[in-house]
Each structure stands twice: as C-alpha cells, then as structure tokens.
Amino acid sequence: MSNNNKKNYDRLTRVNRWIKLHYYKIVRIDDPPDRIARGVAIGVLMGILPTFGLGILFAIVAAYISKANKAAAILGSFIMNPLTTPFFWALNSAVGSFIFWEDREIVLATVEKRQVLNGVGWAFLVYIAGSAVVSSGIAAASYFITKKWVVKHRKHKAMKMLAKRDNIIGKPKNRL
C-alpha cells in the first residue's frame, strides 16, 4: 500500500469511527425513541439552516421548548461540519435557485464569497428558501431514521439480554 493510499485509508477509517461513535451515542441515550428522534431532527434542522454558528444554541432551546432530548439535538446539529458545509451550500443554493428560477452559479458564488452577510439581498433570500426546504426534508428523514435505529438497537439489546439470561449465548462448555 502506497503512502498516499494509507493516508486516504486512515482518513476514511477516522470518518467511519466518528460516524459509529455518534451513532452509538444517539442510540444509547436513555429516553423514549420519539424524544431522541425529535432531538436529532431539531439538531439537524438547526445545523443545516444558516444560523451563523448559533445552531447548537438554537437546537438546545428548540429541544427544550418541544420537550425533545437536548443531547440528541446537540449531536444532530453536528451534521453541519467543515466536511459537509460545501455540500449543503451547493444543495441549498441549487434548491433555492430552482424555486425562484435563478442562476444557481450566481447564488452559490455569492454564498461562497460570504457576501450574503453584507445585507439581505436577493441571493440571500434564494439561499434561505433553499435552506429551509433542504433542512426540513433532511430533518424529517432523520427523525424517522433515528427512531428506527433506536428501536432496532433496543430490540437487539433486549434479545441479547434474554438470550444471555436463558444461557443461549455465553454458555460454558462442559469439559470432561
């Protein structure tokens, strides 16, 4: 394996471990699956919306108001990170441009140059509209996916505990 391939493998391994870590952090939260899924959905919504660094704070407040799990909201808001930011910028710009029949490249260039922060211009409104649609859709999907994962994890854990209790697994071998 060449040195460059080893670096890529190490990066992919780290990303995979990071995803697994956050998956287990979410499914192991001691709360009803609905509250956990609501928290993740709120975090994802606030993470994708352009909250200018305040996504986690907004996610905690929204989770408190809607009686969702605050830890899950924080973990859900990590969907927006330096790796995913360019993807969501492009997607939000494309969706907003489609809604308003605008040139996607102009909107994306405005967002990338951070000229959006200079005032509320047309490109900003196009980007916000796209962001609202994208974040709502992904948040809704994350709710159902998270709820399914939590229920599946708990069912698997319960089956393992029952099997262990009934000595189906972990049974000592008789040696004569």
ROROTOR-388977 format. One record per residue (C-alpha): residue number from 1; y, x, z. Coordinates in nm, 2 decimals. Example, Ala and Ser with C-alpha at 12.3 -4.5 7.8 and 13.67 -1.06 7.14 Angstrom:
% residues 2
[1, [-0.45, 1.23, 0.78]];
[2, [-0.11, 1.37, 0.71]];
***
This chain:
% residues 176
[1, [0.00, 0.00, 0.00]];
[2, [0.33, 0.15, -0.10]];
[3, [0.62, 0.18, 0.14]];
[4, [0.82, -0.10, -0.03]];
[5, [0.53, -0.34, -0.02]];
[6, [0.47, -0.26, 0.35]];
[7, [0.84, -0.34, 0.43]];
[8, [0.80, -0.68, 0.25]];
[9, [0.48, -0.75, 0.43]];
[10, [0.64, -0.66, 0.76]];
[11, [0.93, -0.90, 0.69]];
[12, [0.70, -1.18, 0.59]];
[13, [0.49, -1.12, 0.90]];
[14, [0.80, -1.14, 1.12]];
[15, [0.93, -1.46, 0.95]];
[16, [0.58, -1.61, 0.99]];
[17, [0.57, -1.52, 1.35]];
[18, [0.92, -1.66, 1.41]];
[19, [0.82, -1.99, 1.25]];
[20, [0.50, -2.01, 1.46]];
[21, [0.69, -1.93, 1.78]];
[22, [0.94, -2.21, 1.72]];
[23, [0.66, -2.45, 1.62]];
[24, [0.48, -2.38, 1.94]];
[25, [0.80, -2.40, 2.14]];
[26, [0.86, -2.75, 2.00]];
[27, [0.51, -2.90, 2.02]];
[28, [0.46, -2.77, 2.38]];
[29, [0.78, -2.94, 2.52]];
[30, [0.68, -3.18, 2.80]];
[31, [0.84, -3.50, 2.67]];
[32, [0.73, -3.80, 2.47]];
[33, [0.68, -3.72, 2.10]];
[34, [0.95, -3.96, 2.00]];
[35, [1.22, -3.79, 2.21]];
[36, [1.11, -3.45, 2.09]];
[37, [1.12, -3.56, 1.73]];
[38, [1.46, -3.72, 1.78]];
[39, [1.59, -3.40, 1.93]];
[40, [1.47, -3.19, 1.64]];
[41, [1.61, -3.44, 1.39]];
[42, [1.95, -3.43, 1.56]];
[43, [1.94, -3.05, 1.57]];
[44, [1.85, -3.03, 1.20]];
[45, [2.13, -3.27, 1.12]];
[46, [2.39, -3.07, 1.31]];
[47, [2.25, -2.74, 1.19]];
[48, [2.29, -2.83, 0.82]];
[49, [2.62, -3.01, 0.85]];
[50, [2.92, -2.77, 0.82]];
[51, [3.01, -2.76, 1.19]];
[52, [3.15, -2.41, 1.17]];
[53, [2.95, -2.26, 1.44]];
[54, [2.95, -2.55, 1.68]];
[55, [2.63, -2.71, 1.56]];
[56, [2.43, -2.63, 1.87]];
[57, [2.70, -2.77, 2.09]];
[58, [2.72, -3.09, 1.88]];
[59, [2.34, -3.11, 1.88]];
[60, [2.33, -3.10, 2.26]];
[61, [2.60, -3.36, 2.30]];
[62, [2.43, -3.59, 2.04]];
[63, [2.09, -3.54, 2.20]];
[64, [2.24, -3.63, 2.54]];
[65, [2.40, -3.94, 2.41]];
[66, [2.09, -4.06, 2.22]];
[67, [1.85, -3.96, 2.50]];
[68, [1.67, -3.71, 2.29]];
[69, [1.52, -3.38, 2.40]];
[70, [1.80, -3.13, 2.42]];
[71, [1.58, -2.82, 2.39]];
[72, [1.43, -2.96, 2.07]];
[73, [1.78, -3.03, 1.94]];
[74, [1.87, -2.66, 2.00]];
[75, [1.55, -2.54, 1.83]];
[76, [1.61, -2.78, 1.54]];
[77, [1.96, -2.65, 1.48]];
[78, [1.81, -2.31, 1.41]];
[79, [1.73, -2.44, 1.06]];
[80, [2.06, -2.30, 0.96]];
[81, [2.05, -1.93, 0.99]];
[82, [2.15, -1.63, 0.77]];
[83, [1.84, -1.67, 0.56]];
[84, [1.88, -2.04, 0.48]];
[85, [2.26, -2.06, 0.46]];
[86, [2.29, -1.97, 0.09]];
[87, [2.01, -2.22, 0.00]];
[88, [2.18, -2.51, 0.19]];
[89, [2.53, -2.41, 0.05]];
[90, [2.39, -2.43, -0.30]];
[91, [2.20, -2.75, -0.24]];
[92, [2.49, -2.93, -0.06]];
[93, [2.72, -2.83, -0.35]];
[94, [2.47, -2.95, -0.61]];
[95, [2.42, -3.28, -0.45]];
[96, [2.79, -3.34, -0.38]];
[97, [2.87, -3.24, -0.74]];
[98, [2.61, -3.49, -0.87]];
[99, [2.75, -3.77, -0.65]];
[100, [3.11, -3.71, -0.78]];
[101, [3.02, -3.58, -1.13]];
[102, [3.19, -3.25, -1.06]];
[103, [3.11, -2.90, -1.18]];
[104, [2.87, -2.75, -0.93]];
[105, [2.97, -2.39, -1.00]];
[106, [3.34, -2.46, -0.91]];
[107, [3.24, -2.63, -0.59]];
[108, [2.99, -2.36, -0.49]];
[109, [3.24, -2.08, -0.57]];
[110, [3.50, -2.25, -0.35]];
[111, [3.25, -2.28, -0.07]];
[112, [3.12, -1.92, -0.10]];
[113, [3.48, -1.78, -0.10]];
[114, [3.54, -1.98, 0.21]];
[115, [3.85, -2.14, 0.05]];
[116, [3.72, -2.46, 0.19]];
[117, [3.87, -2.37, 0.53]];
[118, [4.22, -2.33, 0.38]];
[119, [4.26, -2.71, 0.38]];
[120, [4.09, -3.03, 0.29]];
[121, [4.06, -3.01, -0.08]];
[122, [3.85, -3.19, -0.34]];
[123, [3.58, -2.93, -0.34]];
[124, [3.56, -2.96, 0.04]];
[125, [3.51, -3.34, 0.02]];
[126, [3.24, -3.29, -0.25]];
[127, [3.07, -3.04, -0.04]];
[128, [3.08, -3.26, 0.27]];
[129, [2.94, -3.55, 0.08]];
[130, [2.65, -3.34, -0.04]];
[131, [2.60, -3.20, 0.30]];
[132, [2.59, -3.55, 0.46]];
[133, [2.32, -3.66, 0.21]];
[134, [2.11, -3.34, 0.23]];
[135, [2.13, -3.32, 0.61]];
[136, [2.04, -3.68, 0.66]];
[137, [1.74, -3.66, 0.43]];
[138, [1.61, -3.34, 0.59]];
[139, [1.68, -3.47, 0.94]];
[140, [1.48, -3.79, 0.87]];
[141, [1.19, -3.59, 0.72]];
[142, [1.20, -3.35, 1.02]];
[143, [1.17, -3.65, 1.26]];
[144, [0.85, -3.78, 1.11]];
[145, [0.70, -3.43, 1.05]];
[146, [0.78, -3.32, 1.41]];
[147, [0.64, -3.64, 1.56]];
[148, [0.32, -3.60, 1.36]];
[149, [0.29, -3.23, 1.47]];
[150, [0.34, -3.31, 1.84]];
[151, [0.09, -3.60, 1.84]];
[152, [-0.16, -3.39, 1.65]];
[153, [-0.11, -3.09, 1.88]];
[154, [-0.16, -3.31, 2.19]];
[155, [-0.47, -3.48, 2.05]];
[156, [-0.62, -3.14, 1.96]];
[157, [-0.54, -3.01, 2.31]];
[158, [-0.69, -3.32, 2.47]];
[159, [-1.01, -3.29, 2.27]];
[160, [-1.04, -2.92, 2.37]];
[161, [-1.00, -3.01, 2.73]];
[162, [-1.26, -3.28, 2.71]];
[163, [-1.50, -3.05, 2.53]];
[164, [-1.45, -2.78, 2.80]];
[165, [-1.49, -3.04, 3.08]];
[166, [-1.82, -3.16, 2.92]];
[167, [-1.93, -2.79, 2.87]];
[168, [-1.95, -2.82, 2.50]];
[169, [-1.74, -2.51, 2.45]];
[170, [-1.73, -2.22, 2.67]];
[171, [-2.08, -2.29, 2.80]];
[172, [-2.25, -1.98, 2.95]];
[173, [-2.57, -1.87, 2.77]];
[174, [-2.89, -1.87, 2.96]];
[175, [-3.04, -1.53, 2.96]];
[176, [-3.40, -1.48, 3.06]];
***
